[in-house]
């Protein structure tokens, strides 16, 4: 069973930075793509950033130029560096991993880490 464990959330002031980490229970080579999503109370979960096994990056428009996603295959970890944080970035951030096995798409989620940005 795949386990994803997020860490690095917290309470910061606007303009500050945080780095989120997502550690997988096994090798992340198995995943076609890994990413970060966020969900604020009363809102739908939305994609923040993704990275494929080949290193292709994808960012939501609202984080372009501020957030950077990266992966360390040796550590089985994906990171989200968040700079110039804004109060509207306040949300629970979830790590996501997807793999295709025998033609079936499987998705995995972490438990989430809270990010709160004060103005």
Secondary structure by P-SEA (a helix, b strand, c coil): cbbbbbcbbbbbcccbbbbbbbbbccccccccccbbbbbcccccccccccccccbbbbbcccccccbbbbbcccccbbbbbbcccccccccbbbbbbbbbcccbbbbbbccbbbbbbcc
